[in-house]
């Protein structure tokens, strides 16, 4: 039996790290999706203020199983 996955694009940010932004994206997506299989980070970005990183941002694809 073949599996079918759907991929959605998400944006997330954290004031801690890019890894935390990814974890937050999966956690938030998991509230409305089930069967999440993977996250693929496409882009990393950071917001800078006064020569310090204040926000870590990711642009990612999350894949999940279709029923």
N, C-alpha and C positions, 0 to 999 in steps of 0.2 A: 504494500500500500504506500503510495507516495504522499508526502506531506506538502502542504501549501503554507507558505509564510507571507505575511504582509509586512511592508517596511514603511515606517513613518519618519518624518524629519522633526527633530525637536531642538529647541534652544534652551540652555539652562545656564545659570550663573551661581557663583558662590563667593563668599568673602574669604574662604579658607584655601581652596586649591582647585585645579582642574579635575582631579580625581573626585573631590567632593561634589563638584558640579555634575559629573557623570552619575554619581550615586544618587543625587537628588533627582536627576532626570529619570532614572530607572524607577526610583521609588514613586515619583509622581505619576508616571505612565502606568505603573502597576495598580494604581487606584481605579483605573477605568479599563485596563487591558489585562488579559490573562494569557499565560503561555509565552511570556517574554523569553526569547532565546539568546539575544545578543544585542550589544550596542557597539556601533562603529563610529568613532570620533573623526569627523571630517575636517574640522577646523578648531583651532585654539585661538583665543583672543583675550586680552586683558585690558581693563580700564585703569588708567594711571592718573593719580592726583598727587601733586607735590612730590614728584619723583618716586612714588611708591605705588605698587599694585594694590588697588582697592577692590577689584572684582575680577574673578576668573570666569571666563565665558567659554562655552563649547557649542558647537553646531554638530549634531550627531544624528545618525539613523538608528532606530530601534526596530528590531524584527521580532515578530510574534506569530504564533500558530493561529490559523483560522480554524474555526469549528467545522 
